[in-house]
């Protein structure tokens, strides 16, 4: 009997691993903005405006830049709202209902694998916080940030062998008004893959650096949490959403000719078994 296949949204596997989960210019912008409170940013703007007014120029010229920028932002938002220009907030949005699944060895998504609840996934959450008024400029912080990037780049470069699926960076802004915790969510195939990486030279050097640094600077905090969800105990759904979390990961597949290909995990979930939570968990066949 031929096993029915689910419709992968991305089409053919990719020859190179996409880096969808990596930090972007937008993340850097938000990270910089987070280093100061709203009050501080307003005061900085007020000082700059005062300096302009103090210049030997007409007052109209001094206030024109701020007024022009404000008017442009309002006009720009209205133009996008009324469809007069491209809505940049819709960039990369997958405009349908979809779910992220683990592909089989051939890189396809079959009803048989979903009926078993798919495969297991391990989620590793790593957080770093600087408890210091100077934030990223605090003593010792720069080295930890740099090492954070080195470890992530090592995982990306060796993803075909180490079980690393993808990651995304977040600012945990729910506890402070500024200088938020930097948090990274990493996806692996299993806890065994995480433990193997934890004993790798790159991670060992990073851990030794952190332990050496905190002996001098106790304002540097780090945390991690690890959860492994076995097959049949995890599911997800994305509706009109950009690929985030597991949806932004990529799975390595070795083709018959021996070449490595990368499979996007997003699958159409508008109907059938994948349309319901129970179905995506492999516990319901009523949607067949």
N, C-alpha and C positions, 0 to 999 in steps of 0.2 A: 504494500500500500504506500502510495506517495504521501509524504508528510507535507502538509500545507505550510507555507512560509508566510511570515508577517512582512509587511511592506516597510523596508528601511527608508527613512526620509532622505538620507544623504546620498543614496545611489551607490556607485561603485566604491570599493575601498580605496584609500588614499596611499600613494607611494611614500609619503613622508608624514611623520606624526604631527598633527595640528597642536598648537600651543594655546588653546582657547582659554585655559585657566590661569594664564600668567597675568601678572599685574600690568596694567596699561597706563597710558597717560592720564586717564581719568582717575585711576587709583592714586597716582602721584599727586594730582591736583587736590583730591579729597584728603589725602594724608597731610599735605601742607596746610590746608585750611583747618584741619583738626588740631594743629599745634597751638592755636590761639583761640580764645573765647570770642563770641560775637562782639562783646564789649570792646575787646582789644582791637579787633578789625575795624569797628566803627571809629574808634579813637585814632587809629592810624590814618583812616580816610579823612577824618576831620583835620588832622595835622597837615596832611598833604594839601587839602583845600585851603587851609589858612595860609600856607606858604605861597600858594598861587595868588591868593588875594593880596598878599603882602608885596608881590612883585609890582614894579612900576608899569602896569598895564591896566587897561580899562576893566572894570568889574565884570562886564559882559564876557570878555575873553577868559576871565579867570573861572567863571562858573560854567562856561559853555561845554568843556569836556565831560563833566559829570552829568549835565542835563542831556547831552547828546547820547551818551552811552545808555542812560536810563531809558530814554525814548526809543532807542534802537532795540533794546531788549524787549520792551513792551510790544513794539511793532512786529518783531521777529516771532514772538509767542503767538500773536494774533494771526499772522500769516500762516503759521503751521496749523493753528487751530481750525482755520477756514479752508485749508487745503491749497493755499496759494504758493506754498513751497514744501519741500520734502520735510516730513516729520522725523527729525533725527533720533527721536526717542523710540522709533519703531525699527531702527537699525538692528539687524541680526535676530529680530523676533521671528519665531517659528509660528506662523499664523494657523495653527490647528491644535488639536488635542493629541498629545504624544506621550510616550513613556520611554525610559531608558532601560534597556535589557542587556544582558551579557550574551554576546554572540557565541555560536558553537564553533567547533574547530575549523569549519569551512567559512566562517564569517557570516553565516546567515542566522536568521531568527525563526525557529520553528515552533509550531504549536506543541510539539512533544516536549521541548525543553521547558516551556512556560508551564506546561501541565505538571511538571515536577517542582515548580516554584523557582525555576531558573538556577542560578548558582549563588554561592556565598560572596559577600563583599565585606571588606574591612575598612572602617573609617578611622583615620588618625587625625586628631585635632591638636595642633601645636600653637601655643600662645606665648607672646612676649610683651612685657609691659615695663616701661621706664617710670618708676615712682620718684620723679625728680622734676623740679620746676623748669629745668633746661631741656627736658624731654630728649629728643634725639641728639642734642648737643651735650648731654650729660656725659661725665667720664665713663668710659667703657662701653657705651651704647653703640657706637659706630662699629666696633669690632664684632659685636653680636649680630647686628643687622647684616653686616657683610657676610658673616659665616652662614647666616640663615639662607642667603641667596646661593651660596656655594653648594649647600646641601640640596636645595631644590633643583639647581642646575644639574647636579650629579644624578638625581633621580630621573630627571627628564632625559638626559643623555643615554641612560642605560635602562629605559623603560621596557624595552623588549625582553630583558632578562630578569629584572628585579620585581616584577609584579605591580609596578606603579602604574596607575591608570590616569591620574590627573589631579589637579589641585586648584584652589582658588584662595585669594587673599581677602580678608575682611577686616573692618574696623569695628571693634566691639564698643559701640558708642552708648550703650544703655546704662552705664554706671557713672560716667563722668561727662562733663560738658566740653572737655578738651583733653588732649593727650591720651587718646583711647588706646586700649590694648590692641596690638597687632595680632591677628589670628589667621592661621592658615588651616584649611581643611584638605587633607590628602586622602585619596582613595587608592586602596590596594586590593589585590585579589584575596589575600588572607593575612592572618596575624603572623604566620610563618614568614611571609615576605617582609613584613615590618621588622621582625626580630632579626632576620638575616641582614637587612639594611642597617639596623642599629649596631651591628657588630662590624660594619664595613669601616675601612680606614677613614673615609670622609666624615662619617658620623662620629667616630671615636675622637678625631681631632677636634671636631666642633664641641663635643661634650667636655673634653679636657680644657678647651679654651674657656668655656662658660664657667666651669668649676674654679679655674684659676682666677677669672675676672671677678666673680662674686665674693671671693675672699677679700678683695679690696673695696668692692662697691656693692653694698647690700640693697641699693635702690633698683637693681636689675632683677626682675622677676620672670620666671618661665614656668609654663605648665603644659601638660599634655593629657589627653584622654584617648583611649582606644576602644573601639567597639567592633565586634565581628558579628555580622548577621548571617546565619546559615541560609541555605536555600529554602525558600518558602516563607521567610520571616522578614522580608523587606520588599518595598514597592515604591513607586513614585509616579507623579503625573505632572505634566506641564501643559498649560493651555494659554496660547498667545503669549509666550514667554521666551526670553532669550535663553540659550543653553547655559545652565548653571549647575553646580554640583556634579552629580554623576553624569548628567546630560552633556557636560563639557569635557568628558573624558574620552579616551580612545583606546581600543583594544588591538594588540598585535596579533596578526594572523599570518601564518606561513603558507603561501600558496603552493600549488603542485609543482611549479617550476622552481621552488625554493626561495623565491623573493618574499621579502617581508612587506606586508600591507597593513594599514591601520583602518579599523572599522569604527564608524560613528555609532553609538548605541541607541540613537533615537529611532523609535518605531511608531507608526500610525496607531493611535489608540482610540479612534472614533467609534469603533463598533467591535462586536464580538467579545471574546474573553477579556481582552485588554481594556475594555471600556469601564470595568468595575474594579474596585479595590480587591474584592475577593478573587476575581479572575486573575488579576495581576499577581496575586499571592499563590496562584495555582490551586485554589481551594474551591473554585466554582466552575462548573462546565455548562451552566444554563445559558450562557451567552454564545455558545457554539452555533 
